[in-house]
Amino acid sequence: MLDWFVEDRLHILILEYPRPCVTLATFLTRHKGRLRENKARYLMRQAVNAAKHCIDHNICHDDLHNENFLINTKTMELKLIDFGCGLLISSSSTPDAECNERTKAVEQTVYFLGDLLLGMTVGDERNRVHDLDALDNPEIKALGLSKEWRDVINLCMFTPSANMPTLEELLDHEWFKQG
């Protein structure tokens, strides 16, 4: 962040635009719609850390998708952008209300990160994945993605919210430790 302003009920953030960079969506298009698992892992680790940094500072980005990440094409550094839908996680007078709001923000963030990973690794096949069984689709199986990848997708997108991992637990998953 380079600067910020407050006008009426809006916060205006002035963020850097690293060069040379493109949106993650454009980057994926240049790579035929999907990335190899190792490259996706490298970028996802950055995406999860960016989302975690926001949550740690009481912000829920609330719009995590490949158009809202910039990637520096020389350094492969990922930047989270466009906080227009961002929400402040309020500090409530009751700890239970604050904990519930934070929990919902984390659950939503984890789900969208799983969807981001799915899109990065399976490309257009992502539209066919509506449940865990869909990952057994022959087109997806042919991509040769690891069982750890499948487990991360399952944890993020198909696990009941009561069992969904936190961002810390997600980063501690075996898939993120590989490569």
Steps between C-alpha positions, in 0.01 A plus 500: 500500500643834397235725655137509614215747538162506670207661322151480642467133592765379254864414546704559186822303479784589266685177427812433298472344155815292466655472156515283305175350622169362386195371677511136600214445252716631215798299624286184494380579148862531389561155651214331311255545786675306772827459682708204602449400859840629622448846351144512635631402844754783495233754410238356737737525795523873426123531451425329832757716679349815347150399613634406844670838531167670429308285752774558760435873453121461529429527126310244295586561133170339398583479128789256455529392137759504226417855381583635846855377512785659310807294419838649427605294200871535577497421872179290520397717795125509556313809622141508622310799358153654484366526851176657376294216646716474813335483837622611838480222757364701788625488853174425673423566860421130534785256433257239362370737229853603400615137490199402287562783251870409473416130460258573214760724331763225523261232371402715203864585429606134513221404261596767247868405526404140420305621200802708393727194524250289309490756218879532490553127467207366296408804291165472323434158656435692823142564386433125522606471865196529724593235754795285601394215268536733202876498561489142370394637159732340238608841365605613847664169592699520174669817630690284751441722803614359834282350770620783727363751246169315504500509881555880502211548254282278717593688819436840345189437294318187615559482875217607731575840647539357852802299376643748250866581564626837615745680275785390729386137476470533125858626471611212723345244265740252342423633149650840585815337638581322175709639219 
